């Protein structure tokens, strides 16, 4: 397609430049926040799942509940990440961005069809399509959903919004009785059924598709097929289902806290405006915004139902917004027990962003007319919204070195079986189940436990190393402290740097004077004080690690593993008793 007219249009160039900047900032944010260490649900949901499915051969693990969800499609990605890419989560983060890209591709097809239906395919419609897509790119890659974009476990959040959109779009083009219509209907059924393998809200996709088919007067055979497929999908999903014990139910929540539930839904669907403004004002913007969305959606529904067979795509968008609203209601019913404010969390902005994107596309012809009639006012509104989006997107540039360092040290504690609850809680709640998972992963060298610097550290404790001559390190022990709940280890903090190689070792081996390996430490903690006093390259030379008491003596040796240098240090004798 010739896009020469885009290059001659300064406004379009500015719009796409803005979109590209937003995407680049999101990529930078994901890189800054990246860590190979599993985080939170990933210990059981990815590593534990892979051990069960691949190592134990437990095929039931694919369909097993994760809370109230059956995340089959995401588990396929988790399996690929471990089987092909070493369980580093790089593949999973990339897939998060890819799935958003697929959502944008779907919206592009919808936007193009929507505008050509009302304009007859003239060039002004193409301008509107590309302008709308520039905004949607920036909107759907916004960093306000950073918990989903930068966390390898969250592909199901994107899939649970993408697949219903694709299914309804396909269904809107499947009413015809010809071969193309039949093919689209089959694809819509397959996609709708796949929704139950995303998240719990996916179960409402097929019921909505069935109602859609009835309202738009599909041939009765297809409506019946959708109805039967819905019954089968619901039966399959809820067979053997058990409600999470710490969650509420929609009916109970509605009966006991109807006002709070309504407010939760209002806040949930309005989260983009909450994160763009913040504070109490943001809460009000979110609630008012959702009320406006509801009014516009109902208006579009009533208008479309006057001639449903002529408004197939518009009705599909209405039903998609209803799907997101049902998601918000279901989430509120189960999680209102954690407080109304829980609706305003970053991971919930993904469905809300998709709902607002669908609303924009639904009313895009009206937006185009308003732009022509009220261009100065519309331009001011666009600039204000764009400025707010760009301002919030710069949060992706915040330093994350300390967060990443804490996670890496937590993995070190787990590999050494150190019950440092304060440290381990930075990646997951410390419990015996977590240690059991780590023990298997470490024994079979799965995931990060097959990677430097964590691989096979625990078996080395107590081994005697006959070290040769090594250059001297610069460094210092800042603190040696006891660990609450674990008397077998001491926690040690400090910094270490090699002037010879102008770098800090990533892994530090800690030995006693007779050469016994007593423990290990990891560097990477930001130390601007050391950088200022010693060398600019020493800015991340701070370390934290663990020494096993039984191999400890008042004098110890810190030895760089990947950067060869040694430093003799003193340990307070009182801590060794």
C-alpha positions in Angstrom: 0.0 0.0 0.0 1.4 3.4 -0.9 1.9 5.5 2.2 3.6 8.4 0.5 0.8 10.7 1.7 1.8 9.9 5.3 5.3 11.2 4.8 3.8 14.5 3.4 1.5 14.9 6.4 3.4 16.5 9.4 0.6 15.6 11.8 0.7 11.9 10.8 4.5 11.9 11.1 4.2 13.4 14.6 1.5 10.8 15.6 3.6 7.9 14.5 6.8 9.4 16.0 4.9 9.6 19.3 3.7 6.0 18.9 7.3 4.8 18.2 8.7 6.7 21.2 6.0 5.1 23.5 6.9 1.6 22.2 10.7 2.2 22.5 10.2 3.4 26.1 8.2 0.3 26.9 11.0 -1.9 25.4 13.6 0.0 27.5 11.4 -0.5 30.6 11.1 -4.2 30.0 14.9 -4.5 29.6 15.6 -2.5 32.7 13.1 -4.5 34.8 14.3 -7.9 33.3 15.6 -10.6 35.5 16.1 -14.3 34.7 15.0 -15.1 38.3 11.4 -16.4 38.4 9.1 -14.0 40.2 6.1 -14.8 42.4 3.6 -17.1 40.6 6.4 -18.3 38.3 7.9 -20.5 40.9 4.9 -22.8 40.8 3.2 -21.7 37.6 6.2 -22.0 35.3 9.1 -23.8 37.0 6.8 -26.1 39.1 4.6 -26.7 36.0 7.6 -27.7 33.8 8.9 -30.1 36.5 5.5 -31.7 36.7 4.8 -31.9 33.0 8.3 -32.6 31.6 10.2 -34.3 34.4 7.4 -36.2 36.1 5.3 -36.7 33.0 2.1 -35.4 34.7 -0.1 -34.5 31.8 -2.8 -33.3 34.2 -0.6 -30.4 35.0 -1.6 -28.8 31.7 -5.3 -28.5 32.7 -4.8 -28.0 36.4 -6.2 -24.8 37.9 -4.0 -21.8 38.7 -6.2 -20.1 41.2 -9.5 -19.9 39.3 -7.8 -20.1 35.9 -6.8 -22.8 33.5 -3.9 -21.2 31.7 -3.3 -23.9 29.1 -2.1 -21.6 26.3 0.3 -19.7 28.5 1.6 -23.1 29.8 2.5 -23.9 26.2 4.6 -20.8 26.2 6.1 -21.7 29.6 7.0 -25.1 28.3 8.7 -23.7 25.2 10.6 -21.2 27.4 12.1 -24.0 29.5 12.4 -26.7 26.8 14.0 -24.4 24.1 15.3 -21.3 25.8 16.6 -22.4 29.2 13.8 -20.9 31.3 15.3 -17.4 31.2 11.9 -15.6 30.5 13.3 -13.7 27.5 11.1 -15.6 25.2 8.1 -14.9 27.5 8.7 -11.2 27.6 9.0 -11.1 23.8 5.8 -13.0 23.5 4.0 -10.4 25.7 5.0 -7.7 23.2 4.1 -10.0 20.2 0.6 -10.7 21.6 0.0 -7.0 21.9 1.2 -6.6 18.3 -1.4 -9.3 17.3 -4.1 -7.3 19.1 -3.0 -4.2 17.1 -3.1 -6.2 13.9 -6.7 -7.3 14.7 -7.7 -3.7 15.5 -6.1 -2.6 12.3 -8.4 -4.9 10.3 -11.4 -3.8 12.3 -10.6 -0.1 12.0 -10.0 -0.4 8.2 -13.3 -2.3 7.7 -15.2 0.1 10.0 -14.1 3.2 8.2 -14.5 1.8 4.7 -18.1 0.6 5.6 -19.0 4.2 6.4 -16.9 6.1 3.8 -16.8 4.0 0.7 -13.0 3.6 0.9 -11.9 7.2 0.1 -8.4 8.6 1.1 -9.7 10.5 4.1 -10.8 7.2 5.6 -7.2 5.9 5.1 -5.9 8.9 6.9 -8.3 8.3 9.8 -7.3 4.6 9.9 -3.6 5.3 10.2 -4.1 8.2 12.7 -6.3 5.9 14.9 -3.7 3.1 14.6 -0.9 5.4 15.7 -2.9 6.2 18.9 -3.8 2.6 19.4 -0.1 1.5 19.2 0.8 4.0 21.9 -2.3 3.2 23.9 -1.8 -0.6 24.0 1.9 -0.5 24.6 1.6 2.0 27.5 3.8 1.3 30.5 0.9 1.7 33.0 0.5 -2.1 32.4 4.1 -2.7 33.2 3.3 -5.7 35.5 2.1 -7.5 32.4 4.5 -6.3 29.8 7.7 -6.9 31.9 6.6 -10.1 33.7 7.1 -13.4 31.9 4.1 -15.0 33.7 1.5 -12.6 32.3 0.9 -13.8 28.7 -2.5 -15.0 29.8 -3.6 -11.5 30.5 -3.0 -10.5 26.9 -4.3 -13.7 25.5 -7.6 -13.4 27.5 -8.3 -10.1 25.8 -6.9 -10.9 22.3 -8.8 -14.2 21.6 -12.3 -13.0 22.3 -11.6 -9.9 20.1 -10.5 -12.2 17.3 -13.4 -14.6 17.8 -16.0 -11.9 17.7 -14.4 -10.2 14.7 -14.4 -13.5 12.8 -18.0 -14.2 13.9 -19.1 -10.7 12.6 -17.9 -11.8 9.1 -19.3 -15.3 9.3 -23.0 -14.8 8.7 -22.9 -15.4 5.0 -23.8 -18.9 3.8 -20.9 -19.1 1.3 -17.6 -21.0 1.8 -15.8 -17.9 3.2 -18.5 -17.5 5.8 -18.3 -21.1 6.8 -14.6 -21.0 7.2 -14.8 -17.8 9.3 -17.4 -19.5 11.4 -15.2 -22.5 12.0 -12.3 -20.3 13.0 -14.6 -18.2 15.3 -15.7 -21.4 17.0 -12.1 -22.6 17.5 -10.9 -19.3 18.8 -13.9 -18.9 21.1 -13.3 -22.4 22.5 -9.6 -21.6 23.0 -10.6 -18.7 25.2 -11.3 -21.1 28.1 -7.6 -21.9 28.0 -6.5 -18.3 28.7 -8.1 -17.1 32.0 -11.4 -17.7 33.9 -13.0 -14.8 32.1 -12.6 -16.7 28.9 -15.6 -18.8 29.8 -17.9 -16.0 28.9 -16.7 -15.6 25.4 -18.7 -18.4 23.8 -22.0 -17.5 25.7 -21.6 -13.9 24.4 -20.9 -15.2 20.9 -24.1 -17.4 21.1 -26.2 -14.4 22.1 -24.6 -12.4 19.3 -25.5 -15.0 16.7 -29.1 -15.1 17.9 -29.4 -11.3 17.8 -27.9 -11.0 14.4 -30.1 -13.8 13.0 -27.4 -16.3 12.1 -28.7 -19.5 10.4 -30.2 -21.6 13.2 -27.6 -24.4 12.6 -24.8 -22.0 13.5 -26.5 -20.6 16.5 -27.2 -24.1 17.7 -23.6 -25.1 17.1 -22.4 -22.2 19.2 -24.9 -23.0 22.0 -23.8 -26.7 22.1 -20.1 -25.6 22.0 -20.8 -23.3 24.9 -22.4 -26.0 27.0 -19.5 -28.3 26.2 -16.9 -25.7 27.0 -18.5 -24.7 30.3 -18.9 -28.4 31.4 -15.3 -29.1 30.5 -14.0 -26.0 32.4 -16.0 -26.6 35.6 -15.5 -30.3 35.7 -13.5 -30.9 38.8 -13.3 -27.2 39.4 -12.7 -25.9 43.0 -13.1 -22.3 44.1 -10.0 -20.7 45.6 -10.5 -20.6 49.3 -9.4 -17.0 49.8 -11.6 -15.5 47.1 -15.3 -14.4 47.3 -18.1 -15.2 45.0 -20.0 -12.8 42.7 -23.4 -13.6 44.2 -22.3 -13.3 47.8 -20.3 -10.1 47.0 -23.3 -8.6 45.2 -25.7 -9.3 48.0 -23.4 -8.1 50.8 -21.5 -5.2 49.1 -23.4 -4.1 46.0 -22.1 -0.5 46.2 -18.5 -1.6 46.6 -18.8 -4.0 43.8 -20.2 -1.3 41.4 -17.3 1.0 42.5 -14.8 -1.8 41.9 -16.0 -2.3 38.4 -16.0 1.5 37.7 -12.5 1.8 39.0 -11.3 -1.4 37.1 -12.5 -0.2 33.7 -11.3 3.3 34.3 -7.8 2.4 35.4 -6.1 4.0 32.4 -7.4 7.4 33.5 -6.4 6.7 37.1 -2.8 6.0 36.2 -2.7 9.0 33.8 -3.8 11.3 36.6 -3.2 9.6 39.9 -4.5 10.1 43.4 -8.1 10.8 44.5 -8.6 12.8 41.3 -7.6 9.8 39.3 -10.1 7.7 41.1 -12.9 10.1 40.2 -11.7 10.3 36.6 -11.7 6.5 36.4 -15.3 6.2 37.8 -16.6 9.0 35.5 -14.8 7.6 32.5 -16.4 4.1 33.0 -19.8 5.7 33.4 -19.3 7.4 30.1 -18.1 4.2 28.5 -21.2 2.4 29.8 -23.6 5.1 28.4 -21.9 5.1 25.0 -21.9 1.3 24.8 -25.6 1.1 25.6 -26.3 3.8 23.1 -24.4 1.9 20.4 -26.1 -1.4 21.3 -29.6 0.1 21.0 -28.7 1.8 17.8 -27.2 -1.3 16.3 -30.1 -3.5 17.3 -32.5 -1.5 15.2 -30.8 -3.1 12.2 -28.6 -5.9 13.6 -27.7 -7.5 10.2 -26.4 -4.2 8.9 -24.3 -3.5 12.0 -22.5 -6.8 12.5 -19.1 -5.3 13.2 -20.4 -2.5 15.5 -22.3 -5.2 17.5 -19.2 -7.3 17.7 -17.4 -4.4 19.3 -20.2 -3.8 21.7 -20.1 -7.4 22.7 -16.4 -7.2 23.2 -16.8 -4.3 25.6 -19.4 -6.3 27.4 -16.9 -9.2 27.7 -14.4 -6.8 29.3 -17.2 -5.5 31.6 -18.0 -9.1 32.6 -14.3 -9.6 33.3 -14.3 -6.6 35.6 -17.5 -7.9 37.4 -16.1 -11.4 37.8 -12.8 -10.0 39.1 -14.6 -7.8 41.6 -16.8 -10.7 42.8 -13.7 -12.8 43.5 -11.3 -10.1 44.7 -13.3 -7.4 46.4 -12.3 -9.2 49.7 -8.9 -7.6 49.2 -10.3 -4.1 49.1 -11.9 -1.8 46.4 -8.5 -0.2 45.8 -7.2 -3.5 44.5 -9.0 -2.8 41.3 -6.5 0.0 40.6 -3.5 -2.3 40.0 -1.2 -2.1 37.0 -2.0 -5.6 35.7 -5.7 -4.8 35.4 -5.1 -1.9 33.0 -4.6 -4.4 30.1 -8.3 -5.4 29.8 -9.3 -1.8 30.5 -7.0 -0.5 27.7 -8.5 -3.0 25.3 -12.0 -2.0 26.2 -11.3 1.7 25.6 -9.5 0.8 22.3 -12.7 -1.0 21.2 -14.8 2.0 22.3 -12.7 4.3 20.2 -13.0 2.0 17.1 -16.7 1.7 17.7 -17.2 5.5 17.6 -14.3 6.3 15.2 -16.7 7.6 12.4 -18.2 10.0 15.0 -14.7 11.0 16.2 -13.6 11.7 12.6 -16.7 14.0 12.2 -16.0 15.8 15.5 -12.3 16.3 14.4 -13.5 18.0 11.2 -16.0 20.2 13.0 -14.1 21.1 16.2 -10.5 20.7 15.2 -8.9 23.3 17.6 -10.7 21.8 20.6 -10.0 18.2 19.5 -6.3 19.1 18.9 -6.0 20.5 22.5 -7.6 17.3 23.9 -5.3 15.1 21.9 -2.2 17.1 22.9 -3.2 16.9 26.6 -3.9 13.2 26.5 -0.6 12.6 24.6 1.4 14.6 27.1 -0.1 12.7 30.0 0.7 9.4 28.3 4.2 10.4 27.5 4.8 11.7 31.0 3.7 8.5 32.5 5.6 6.4 30.0 8.8 7.9 31.2 8.3 5.9 34.4 9.7 3.0 32.3 13.1 4.7 32.6 13.3 4.4 36.4 16.3 2.4 37.6 15.6 -1.2 38.5 19.1 -2.4 39.5 18.3 -2.8 43.2 15.1 -4.8 42.4 17.0 -7.1 40.0 19.9 -7.5 42.5 17.4 -8.5 45.3 15.9 -11.2 43.1 19.3 -12.6 42.2 20.4 -12.8 45.8 17.1 -14.4 46.7 17.8 -17.1 44.1 21.3 -17.5 45.7 19.6 -18.0 49.1 17.3 -20.6 47.6 20.2 -22.5 45.9 22.2 -22.6 49.1 19.0 -23.5 51.1 19.4 -20.4 53.3 16.1 -19.6 55.0 16.5 -15.9 54.6 12.9 -15.0 54.6 13.4 -11.3 54.2 15.4 -11.8 51.1 13.4 -14.7 49.6 10.2 -12.7 50.0 11.4 -10.4 47.2 10.6 -13.2 44.8 8.0 -15.3 46.6 6.6 -16.1 50.0 9.1 -18.4 51.6 7.6 -21.9 52.4 8.7 -25.5 52.2 6.9 -26.0 48.9 9.2 -23.3 47.3 12.3 -25.1 48.7 11.0 -28.4 47.4 10.6 -27.0 43.9 14.1 -25.4 44.0 15.6 -28.7 45.3 14.4 -30.5 42.2 15.3 -27.7 39.8 18.8 -27.5 41.3 19.3 -31.3 41.3 18.3 -31.6 37.6 19.8 -28.2 36.5 16.5 -26.7 35.3 16.1 -23.1 34.4 18.3 -20.6 36.2 19.8 -23.4 38.3 21.5 -24.5 35.1 23.1 -21.1 34.6 26.0 -19.1 36.0 26.1 -17.9 38.8 23.7 -20.2 40.5 24.5 -23.6 39.1 25.8 -26.3 41.5 26.8 -23.9 44.3 25.3 -25.8 47.3 27.3 -29.0 46.6 30.6 -27.0 46.7 30.2 -25.9 50.3 32.9 -27.5 52.4 35.1 -28.5 49.4 38.7 -27.5 49.7 40.1 -25.3 46.9 43.9 -25.0 46.4 43.9 -21.5 45.0 46.9 -20.2 43.1 48.2 -16.7 43.0 45.6 -14.1 42.2 45.6 -10.3 41.9 44.4 -8.3 44.8 40.8 -7.0 44.9 39.7 -3.8 46.4 36.8 -4.2 48.7 35.3 -4.1 52.1 32.9 -6.0 54.4 30.3 -3.5 55.4 28.2 -5.8 57.6 28.0 -9.4 58.8 24.6 -10.3 60.4 22.8 -13.3 61.7 19.7 -14.5 59.9 16.4 -14.8 61.7 15.2 -18.3 61.4 18.4 -19.8 60.1 21.3 -20.3 62.5 23.4 -22.2 60.0 24.3 -19.2 57.9 25.5 -15.6 58.2 24.5 -12.8 55.8 27.4 -10.8 54.5 27.3 -7.4 52.7 30.1 -5.3 51.2 31.7 -4.5 47.9 34.5 -6.0 45.8 36.2 -4.6 42.7 39.2 -5.6 40.6 41.4 -2.7 39.5 43.4 -5.1 37.3 40.3 -5.8 35.1 38.3 -2.7 35.9 35.3 -4.7 36.8 33.5 -6.4 39.7 33.1 -10.2 39.7 29.6 -11.4 39.4 30.1 -14.4 41.6 32.3 -14.3 44.7 33.5 -17.5 46.4 34.1 -17.1 50.1 36.8 -19.4 51.6 38.4 -19.9 55.0 42.3 -19.9 55.4 42.5 -23.6 54.8 40.7 -23.4 51.5 37.3 -24.7 52.5 34.5 -23.0 50.5 32.3 -21.4 53.1 29.8 -19.5 51.0 29.1 -17.4 48.0 28.0 -13.8 47.2 26.7 -12.0 44.2 27.5 -8.5 43.1 25.3 -6.1 41.3 24.0 -3.8 44.1 24.3 -0.1 43.1 27.1 1.5 45.1 27.5 5.2 43.9 29.7 5.8 46.9 32.2 3.3 45.7 32.0 4.6 42.2 32.8 8.1 43.4 35.7 7.0 45.7 37.3 4.2 43.6 36.3 3.9 40.0 33.2 4.7 37.8 33.1 1.1 36.8 32.7 0.1 40.4 29.1 1.5 40.6 27.6 -2.0 40.8 30.3 -3.7 42.9 28.1 -4.0 46.0 27.5 -7.6 47.0 25.4 -9.7 49.4 25.9 -13.4 50.1 26.0 -16.1 52.7 28.6 -17.9 54.8 28.0 -21.2 56.4 29.0 -21.0 60.1 30.6 -24.4 60.3 33.2 -23.5 57.7 33.7 -19.9 59.0 36.8 -18.4 60.7 37.7 -14.9 61.8 39.7 -14.4 58.7 38.1 -15.2 55.3 39.0 -14.8 51.7 36.8 -13.2 49.1 37.7 -14.6 45.7 36.2 -13.5 42.4 35.1 -16.5 40.3 34.6 -14.8 36.9 37.0 -12.0 37.5 40.1 -13.3 39.2 41.1 -11.4 42.3 41.3 -12.1 46.1 40.7 -10.1 49.2 41.3 -11.2 52.8 38.7 -9.9 55.3 37.8 -10.2 58.9 34.6 -11.6 60.3 33.5 -10.6 63.9 34.4 -13.6 66.1 31.2 -13.1 68.2 29.1 -14.0 65.1 30.9 -17.3 64.6 30.0 -18.7 68.0 
